């Protein structure tokens, strides 16, 4: 019975870790897009191109802000629900 509980705990931790990894990948993608649009905005652009770049920059910043506020909640929830490592359990 304890073996089933431990394997369930491992798969739960794996899923939480995977979710966090995916969130971090999305954050990096938005951050990279923001940097790219900022570099583009610093170049010579037509009015129409500048409007497009500024709109996309704003959209990426909004998406990043939404994602970072939710990813902190995911990270804190995952930490709070995680069981202590086996090495700490053995020391008790």
Secondary structure, DSSP 8 states (H G I E B T S, - for coil): -HHHHHHHHHHHHHHHHHHHHHHHHHHHHHHHHHHHHHHHHTS---HHHHHHHHHHHHHHHHHHHHHHHHHHHHHHHHHHH----HHHHHH-
